[in-house]
Amino acid sequence: MTVTTSAPAYCSDAFIFDVKHLKFDPFDLVERGIDFAEVEYLQDKLLNNYHLVEIDANECPNFDMAYEIFSERVYEASQGTIETGEEVVLLTRGNYDENFEDALPTDKPVIETL
């Protein structure tokens, strides 16, 4: 995944990501017997929502941890078919009380699960 962020990896509890582009191999789906419609639905969900990752940890939760969690969610939800070629943008970071550094855009809903 290509990740775009201008923010340093400071401690934070919540991160909002925006997926700009996805890439998967349709031939891989056929070979593995994975339903194209399911991956297409996941692709639609990834592109048409912002994605919240909250980290409950006593150390310093940071962007790298949040990105790793998000990557694992995408990989598992896509049965391993979506893992490269994505472009993910960190929109903002904040805390559990929805206090974010930047105002969230309102053109797409924010979801936590895939």
SULRAWO-V424584 format. One record per pair of residues at least 4 apart in sequence whose C-alpha atoms are under 7 Angstrom apart, sorted by the first residue. I is the first residue (numbers start at 1). J is the second residue. Records with the same first field share a line. If there is no record, write none. Layout:
BEGIN
I=J + J
END
This chain:
BEGIN
1=83 + 84 + 85 + 86 + 87
2=85 + 86 + 87 + 88
3=87 + 88 + 89
4=88 + 89 + 90
5=89 + 90
9=62 + 63 + 64
10=62
11=60 + 61 + 62
12=61 + 62 + 93 + 94 + 95
13=54 + 55 + 56 + 61 + 94 + 95 + 96
14=52 + 53 + 54 + 55 + 93 + 94 + 95 + 96
15=52 + 53 + 54 + 66 + 92 + 93 + 94
16=50 + 51 + 52 + 53 + 90 + 91 + 92 + 93
17=50 + 51 + 52 + 88 + 89 + 90 + 91
18=50 + 51 + 88 + 89 + 90 + 91
19=46 + 47 + 87 + 88 + 89
20=47 + 87 + 88
21=86 + 87
22=85 + 86 + 87
23=82 + 84 + 85 + 86
24=81 + 82
25=29
26=30
27=31
28=32
29=33 + 34 + 35 + 36
30=34
35=39
36=40
37=41
38=42
39=43 + 78
40=44
41=45
42=46
43=47
44=48
45=49
48=108
49=108 + 109 + 110 + 111
50=108 + 109 + 110 + 111
51=110 + 111 + 112
52=110 + 111 + 112
53=66 + 70 + 112
55=61 + 66
57=61
61=65
62=66
63=67
64=68
65=69
66=70
67=71
68=72
69=73
70=74
71=75
72=76
73=77
74=78 + 82
75=79 + 80 + 81 + 82 + 83
76=80
77=114
78=82
92=100 + 101 + 102
93=100 + 101
94=98 + 99 + 100 + 101
95=99 + 100
END
